Amino acid sequence: MSELLLASGSHIRRLLFDHAGFAPRIEPARIDEVLPEDTPPVVAAAALSLAKAREGAGRFPRAVVVGSDQVMVFRGRSLSKAYTRAGARARLTELAGRAHEFFPAAAVVAPGFEEVVAQHARVRFRALSAAEIEAYLDTGEWQGCVGSYQIENRGANLVERVEGDINAVLGMPLFPLLALLRRVGVSPLARGARRPR
């Protein structure tokens, strides 16, 4: 079985792979992630995912390389990470009682193979009091997250409902990606397969 390489340093993406039975080599891609501001979110996520996978395949040409990216959209604009508590407070206050969307994509690049899959999910926050927002900020989970929350942890308490696949919210179109990996012969369930590395 070919070596599986994840061109991402994301802890949650690694965890999703681990739960699915994989143990990929982690080699974060070295790319410029800047795109024109008017790039549609699904196009941006797909382009960045493919760029990451191609960059990883350039360094490890015999591997099956996965690149993944995600764009979060609120009221028609793509959001970036908040780097201060004040910025995260403003973000959570803005999202409270409203819906926002996630557009994750993943690319697989292997010898003779290159394809991208994408998904869409919508998250609606419940109404939040200022005290609840401060209590959540105290957890520190907002740091490093584009939405200033972690739905897989205590951030679940902020959410009223999710429309779509929860994996898409976490940052990866997992089930379509697993289908791509099976097409290139990478599966932890293949007969006689060892844990893919």
Disulfide bonds with the S-S distance in Angstrom:
none
